[in-house]
Amino acid sequence: CKTFGLNEISETNIIEIGAVKLDKKTFEIKSEFSILIKPKHFPILPEITQITNITNEMVENEKYFDEAIPLFLDWYGEKNKSTLAGWGLYYDLPLLRKEFNEFGFEYNKYFVGGGFDIRALGVYWLAKNNISTSGISLERVLEKMDLKEDFKFHRALDDAKATALILQQILREK
């Protein structure tokens, strides 16, 4: 999920959802989902446009969260069949829960508990390989793992693909 405010969660809305489904045995990407979302309460700040390249004009004709999230949930599938995982879920999950509540959706009806933050695996991998963990970012971990891909960082689908790549690399090294 991408947000468009640098402020508190209460002052932001989700503007993009991007996700990948991984095969449970091979961990290869088997499906992708991506949607831009028109924010209901707050315009996209210039600082966020600089980071994500998402503009107010880009989302002007997109669906609001309450119209977009059923499309994601249909793609996501049944509760207990998948686990939410991502980079930096400490921010994204509370925002997702807030949006669910604000738009009248019951979070626990679709998702079990929390999620798996791949950022923790990135820190683990760096430390295990005697690489400094300061300044950790998705891009830095990929670079240190020597995983060369052409991602548009800070866009939801590309961040999901990059996060999956880190998980795949760590599992291959076991």
Phi, psi and omega in degrees: 000142175245140178250169182234021176228148175266009185267194178297158179304325181295343183251024181225162172228156175284134179245352179201139171237129175223136183207158174231149172255136179253144173297135185293338181261315185264343184063016175280150179293126179246347180199150180230152176221138178207135177206137171274150183230133177283122179292140184275325191241337188227134176289157177288125182286149178304325179296325180285322175299321178299321183283315189258341189066016175266126182250164175301324179295324180296327184259359184308318182255014180274171180283150170286168183307315185294340176266331183277322187295326176299328177295317177295314183297324176296318178292318185299317178098193186291147171302144179078358178262345182219164175235132174290131176220151179183180179262115178080042181293346179302336177257316187294319182294314176300324178292318178299316178298318179299314180296319178302311181297314183299325183259011173080026177255147180263106184307312184292347176288335185248332185231146178265121174050225182269218180214181182252114183272109182293341177303321178298321176294323177298316178298315179302312183297316179299312181298317180300329181260019178054042177246136181305139179263002178287147180066032184294137175209163178303314181297318181294318180296316177301317180298314181291333176278358182059040178258103184266106176226158180260084181260148169264092183297148182075015167249135193303311183293316179295322176296322178295317178296318180295319179296318178298322179298320177296314179300316179300317181297315181297318180292326177294330184279351182296000000 
